[in-house]
Amino acid sequence: MKILGTGSAHPSKTVTNDMLEHFLDTSDEWIRTRTGIRQRQLITDEKLEDIAVSAAQKALDRAGISPKDLDFIICSNVVNEYITPALSCIIQGKLGAECPCIDLNGACAGFIYSLDIAESYLSSKSDINNILIVCAEEPTRMVDWADRGTCVLFGDGAGAVVVGKGDNVKSIRLSTTSKQESLYQQRKLQDTPFITKDEAHGPLVMNGQEVFKLAVSSSLRDIKGVISDSHLTENDVDHFLLHQANIRIIDTIRQSLNQDKDKFPNNIDKYGNTSSASIPILLDELNSRNELRRGDKIVLSAFGAGFTTGACLLYW
């Protein structure tokens, strides 16, 4: 496949680190030095589906196609206000598309997983030519806003790409290591007259040190794998677009690969961790600034709860 268009959208509310000091025992320095985050965009009166549609429409416009031209929609999402219908179904209706669609919960690695599904559909089905991938996330609704260890990390937003038939994706690797205790959230379901088991309910729980180790080791494995699959070296890659979770994780991976900072663009200072939306948002920013050139070799890498990981090497 090849990427035909990109788009992104954010809530209007900007929340700086300084603003968090009013109700948290924290500071700009504490957050910034540990995460690289200076601010984030948070949902207030917006609906996540409207932000998703805005990102999707921008990607469609840049691709030069209409919603009616879409043959499939894949939506990566961890949590939203609807348990059913799928968020992709809502997006389809708001766009005016007529194609089938599906939701995917691959956590923060959902964009890479969505690319792999899209690649499979485009290569195996002759009647599918245009696929919309939308990553729409509101992780700020999953955390305890009295817990400075988690709530300062996240932001809301959406990123989208339209992909079509082509030969620009050279390798994709996916992996899962079941480590639910490292990063999880449980919610209680509706009661029935027959439930006797104990059920947990609460905000996101994260073991930061464990996530850090898993993120670095799995990302390095996946990145080296897709580069090796493509018979290239790290020095041949023009851009490494990593999941925007923590600047220390990004820097550790970069140093392990012995690559220059210029190859690792980031926007975590502006948006925080937007889950699976982080890579397509960053991709759209680079595309909008004309910083990607035809033929550039790009590695995408992400990790998330599960523990899901994935990497992709593509030519722009």
C-alpha positions in Angstrom: 0.0 0.0 0.0 0.9 3.7 0.0 -0.3 6.6 2.0 -2.4 9.0 -0.1 -3.3 11.6 2.5 -2.9 12.6 6.2 -5.0 14.6 8.7 -5.1 15.4 12.4 -7.3 17.3 14.8 -7.3 18.3 18.5 -9.6 19.6 21.2 -9.5 23.4 21.7 -8.5 23.4 25.3 -4.8 23.7 26.0 -3.7 22.7 29.5 -0.1 23.7 30.4 1.9 22.1 33.2 1.6 25.3 35.1 -2.2 25.0 35.1 -1.9 21.5 36.8 -0.1 23.0 39.8 -3.4 24.5 41.0 -4.7 21.0 41.9 -1.7 18.7 41.8 1.5 18.4 43.8 3.6 18.9 40.7 5.4 21.6 38.7 6.4 22.3 35.1 10.0 21.3 35.8 8.9 18.0 37.4 6.8 17.0 34.5 9.0 18.4 31.7 12.3 16.8 32.9 10.7 13.4 33.4 8.5 13.3 30.3 9.3 16.1 27.9 5.7 17.3 28.1 4.9 21.0 28.4 1.2 21.0 27.6 -1.6 18.9 26.2 -5.0 19.3 24.4 -8.0 18.1 26.4 -11.6 17.4 25.5 -14.1 19.8 27.2 -17.3 20.3 25.3 -16.3 18.4 22.2 -17.3 14.9 21.1 -14.4 12.5 20.2 -16.3 11.4 17.1 -16.3 15.0 15.8 -12.6 15.4 16.3 -12.1 12.1 14.5 -14.3 13.2 11.6 -12.3 16.4 11.3 -9.0 14.5 11.1 -10.5 12.1 8.6 -11.9 14.8 6.3 -8.5 16.5 6.2 -6.9 13.2 5.1 -9.6 12.6 2.5 -9.1 16.2 1.1 -5.4 15.7 0.9 -5.8 12.4 -0.8 -8.2 14.0 -3.3 -11.0 11.5 -2.8 -14.6 11.8 -1.3 -16.0 9.6 1.5 -18.1 7.8 -1.1 -14.7 6.5 -2.6 -13.8 4.7 0.6 -14.0 0.9 0.5 -13.2 0.3 4.2 -12.7 2.3 7.4 -10.6 1.1 10.3 -10.8 3.0 13.6 -8.2 2.6 16.3 -9.7 3.5 19.7 -9.2 2.4 23.3 -12.2 4.0 25.0 -15.0 6.4 24.2 -18.5 7.2 25.3 -20.1 4.4 23.2 -19.7 0.7 24.0 -21.8 0.1 20.9 -22.0 1.0 18.1 -18.4 1.0 17.1 -16.8 4.4 16.8 -16.0 3.6 13.1 -19.7 3.3 12.4 -20.4 6.7 13.9 -17.5 8.2 11.9 -18.8 6.5 8.7 -22.2 8.1 9.1 -20.9 11.6 9.9 -18.6 11.5 6.9 -21.3 10.2 4.6 -19.3 7.1 3.6 -21.0 3.9 2.6 -18.3 1.3 3.2 -18.0 -1.4 5.9 -15.9 -0.5 9.0 -14.4 -2.0 12.1 -12.9 -0.8 15.4 -9.6 -2.0 16.7 -8.2 -1.8 20.3 -4.5 -2.3 19.9 -3.9 0.4 22.6 -1.0 2.8 21.7 0.2 0.4 18.9 -3.2 0.6 17.2 -2.0 2.6 14.2 0.6 0.0 13.3 -1.9 -2.8 13.7 -4.3 -0.9 11.5 -1.7 -0.4 8.8 -1.1 -4.2 8.8 -4.8 -4.9 8.4 -5.1 -2.3 5.6 -2.1 -3.8 3.9 -3.7 -7.2 4.0 -7.0 -6.0 2.6 -5.4 -4.0 -0.2 -3.1 -6.9 -1.3 -5.7 -9.6 -1.1 -9.0 -8.0 -2.3 -9.2 -6.6 -5.8 -12.4 -4.6 -5.0 -10.7 -2.6 -2.2 -8.7 0.5 -3.3 -9.1 3.2 -0.7 -9.0 2.6 3.1 -9.4 5.2 5.8 -7.5 4.7 9.1 -8.6 6.9 11.9 -7.0 6.8 15.4 -9.2 8.7 17.8 -8.3 8.7 21.5 -9.3 10.4 24.8 -7.0 8.8 27.3 -7.5 11.7 29.7 -10.9 10.1 30.5 -9.1 7.0 31.8 -6.9 8.4 34.5 -7.2 9.6 38.1 -6.8 13.4 38.0 -5.5 13.3 41.6 -2.6 11.0 40.6 0.3 13.1 39.3 2.1 10.0 38.1 -0.5 9.3 35.3 -2.8 12.2 34.6 0.1 14.5 33.5 1.1 12.1 30.7 -1.9 12.2 28.4 -3.7 14.3 25.9 -6.7 13.8 23.5 -6.7 13.9 19.7 -7.1 12.2 16.4 -4.9 11.3 13.5 -5.9 9.8 10.1 -4.5 8.5 6.9 -6.0 7.4 3.6 -4.1 4.5 2.1 -4.4 3.0 -1.4 -2.8 0.3 -3.5 1.0 0.6 -3.9 4.3 -0.9 -3.0 5.6 1.6 -0.4 5.3 -0.6 2.7 8.3 -2.8 2.9 7.9 -4.5 6.2 5.6 -4.6 9.2 6.2 -6.5 12.4 3.6 -7.0 15.2 4.0 -8.7 18.6 2.1 -9.1 21.8 3.5 -10.0 25.2 0.7 -10.6 27.8 1.6 -8.2 30.6 -1.8 -6.9 31.8 -0.5 -6.0 35.3 2.0 -3.4 33.8 -0.7 -1.1 32.3 -4.4 -1.6 32.6 -7.8 -0.2 33.5 -10.9 -2.2 34.6 -14.4 -1.0 34.6 -17.5 -2.5 36.2 -20.2 -3.7 33.8 -23.9 -3.5 34.4 -25.2 -5.5 37.3 -27.4 -8.6 36.9 -29.4 -10.5 39.5 -26.9 -13.4 39.1 -23.5 -11.8 39.5 -21.7 -13.1 42.6 -18.0 -12.5 41.7 -16.0 -9.5 42.9 -15.5 -6.9 40.1 -12.9 -4.2 40.0 -13.5 -0.6 38.8 -11.0 2.2 38.7 -8.7 4.5 36.7 -5.7 3.5 34.7 -3.0 1.7 36.6 0.6 1.9 35.3 3.9 0.5 36.4 6.1 3.2 34.9 9.5 1.4 35.3 8.1 -1.8 33.8 6.5 0.0 30.9 9.8 1.9 30.2 11.8 -1.4 30.0 9.2 -3.1 27.9 8.9 -0.1 25.6 12.6 0.2 24.9 13.4 -3.5 24.5 10.4 -4.3 22.3 10.7 -1.2 20.1 14.4 -1.8 19.5 13.6 -5.4 18.5 10.8 -4.4 16.2 12.7 -1.5 14.6 15.8 -3.6 13.9 13.5 -6.3 12.6 11.8 -4.2 9.9 15.1 -2.6 8.9 16.7 -6.0 8.5 13.7 -7.3 6.6 14.2 -4.5 4.1 18.0 -5.2 3.7 18.8 -1.7 5.1 20.8 -0.4 8.0 19.7 2.2 10.7 21.8 4.8 8.9 19.7 4.3 5.7 16.5 5.5 7.5 15.6 9.1 7.1 12.9 9.4 9.8 12.1 7.4 12.9 8.5 8.2 14.1 8.0 6.7 17.5 5.0 6.6 19.8 5.0 9.9 21.7 4.8 8.5 25.3 7.9 9.8 27.0 10.9 11.7 25.6 13.2 9.6 27.8 12.0 6.5 26.0 12.5 8.1 22.6 16.0 9.3 23.5 17.0 5.9 24.9 15.9 4.1 21.7 17.7 6.8 19.6 20.9 6.4 21.5 20.7 2.6 21.3 20.4 2.9 17.5 23.3 5.5 17.5 21.3 8.0 15.4 21.1 11.8 15.3 18.3 13.7 17.0 17.2 15.2 13.7 16.0 11.7 12.6 13.6 11.5 15.6 11.0 14.3 15.3 8.7 14.6 18.2 5.7 16.7 19.4 5.2 15.2 22.8 5.9 18.7 24.3 2.7 20.0 22.8 0.3 17.0 23.0 1.5 14.5 25.5 0.6 10.8 25.0 -2.4 10.6 22.6 -2.3 6.8 22.5 -2.6 5.4 19.0 -3.2 8.8 17.5 0.3 10.0 18.3 2.1 8.6 15.3 -0.5 9.7 12.6 -0.7 13.2 14.3 3.1 13.5 14.0 3.1 12.1 10.5 0.5 14.7 9.5 2.5 17.5 11.0 5.6 16.5 9.1 3.6 16.2 5.9 1.9 19.5 6.4 5.3 21.2 6.9 6.6 19.5 3.7 9.3 17.9 5.7 8.8 14.5 4.0 10.3 13.9 0.6 9.3 11.3 -2.0 11.4 8.2 -1.4 12.2 9.0 2.2 12.6 5.9 4.3 10.4 6.1 7.4 10.3 3.7 10.4 7.2 3.8 12.6 7.3 2.2 16.0 4.8 2.0 18.9 4.1 0.1 22.1 1.0 0.0 24.3 -1.0 -1.9 26.9 -1.3 -5.5 26.3 1.6 -5.4 25.9 1.2 -4.7 22.1 4.1 -3.5 20.0 4.6 -3.0 16.3 6.9 -1.4 13.7 6.7 -0.5 10.1 9.1 0.5 7.4 7.7 2.4 4.4 8.9 4.7 1.6 7.2 8.0 1.4 
